[in-house]
């Protein structure tokens, strides 16, 4: 764990989390995602467990990206991000989400991973 760029890991985590707020907002993909996921948008508030778990998952993925940055293993980081996106697609397909919802979910994982890689390169 030595040599990890912790500011980049934390910045990548926070930036990806905030990106998720925009990505799933009604103005961008939120309505289409909710309809394709069978989720109600009646304003019932934020699901706290889902938000905390999302933040934890983003931190772990940003940490994996940070670890791979210490060994110049960008291909490994990209494969980890692709693997996460494919697992999200598989899980959503088991739940019978629409193709649009699956693409929105996977697109977010890929974009979050790109943000994490960029954070490592910029900080």
CORURHU-V944386 format. One record per backbone hydrogen bond with DSSP energy under -0.5 kcal/mol. CO is the residue of the C=O (numbers start at 0). NH is the residue of the N-H. E is the energy in kcal/mol with one decimal. If there is no record, write none. Layout:
CO_NH_E, CO_NH_E
This chain:
0_3_-1.1, 3_5_-1.6, 4_8_-2.1, 5_9_-2.8, 6_10_-2.7, 7_11_-2.7, 8_12_-2.1, 9_13_-2.6, 10_14_-2.9, 11_15_-2.2, 12_16_-2.2, 13_17_-2.7, 14_18_-2.3, 15_19_-1.7, 16_20_-1.3, 17_21_-1.6, 18_22_-3.2, 19_23_-2.5, 21_24_-1.0, 22_28_-1.4, 24_27_-1.4, 24_29_-2.8, 28_32_-2.9, 29_33_-2.7, 30_34_-2.4, 31_35_-2.1, 32_36_-1.1, 33_36_-0.5, 33_37_-1.0, 33_38_-2.4, 35_97_-2.3, 45_47_-1.1, 46_50_-2.2, 47_51_-2.7, 48_52_-2.6, 49_53_-2.3, 50_54_-2.3, 51_55_-2.3, 52_56_-2.7, 53_57_-2.5, 54_58_-2.1, 55_59_-2.4, 56_60_-2.4, 57_61_-2.7, 58_62_-2.4, 59_63_-2.3, 60_64_-2.4, 61_65_-2.4, 62_66_-2.8, 63_67_-2.5, 64_68_-1.7, 65_69_-1.0, 66_69_-0.7, 66_70_-0.5, 67_70_-0.8, 67_72_-2.9, 68_71_-0.8, 72_75_-0.7, 72_76_-1.7, 73_77_-2.6, 74_78_-2.4, 75_79_-2.3, 76_80_-2.3, 77_81_-2.7, 78_82_-2.7, 79_83_-2.2, 80_84_-2.4, 81_85_-2.6, 82_86_-2.2, 83_87_-2.1, 84_88_-2.2, 85_89_-2.6, 86_90_-2.7, 87_91_-2.5, 88_92_-2.6, 89_93_-2.2, 90_94_-1.4, 91_96_-2.5, 92_95_-1.2, 97_101_-2.3, 98_102_-2.4, 99_103_-2.5, 100_104_-2.5, 101_105_-2.6, 102_106_-2.7, 103_107_-1.9, 104_108_-1.8, 105_109_-2.5, 106_110_-2.5, 107_111_-3.0, 108_112_-2.4, 109_113_-2.1, 110_114_-2.3, 111_115_-2.1, 112_116_-2.3, 113_117_-2.5, 114_118_-2.4, 115_119_-1.7, 116_120_-1.8, 117_121_-2.3, 118_122_-2.2
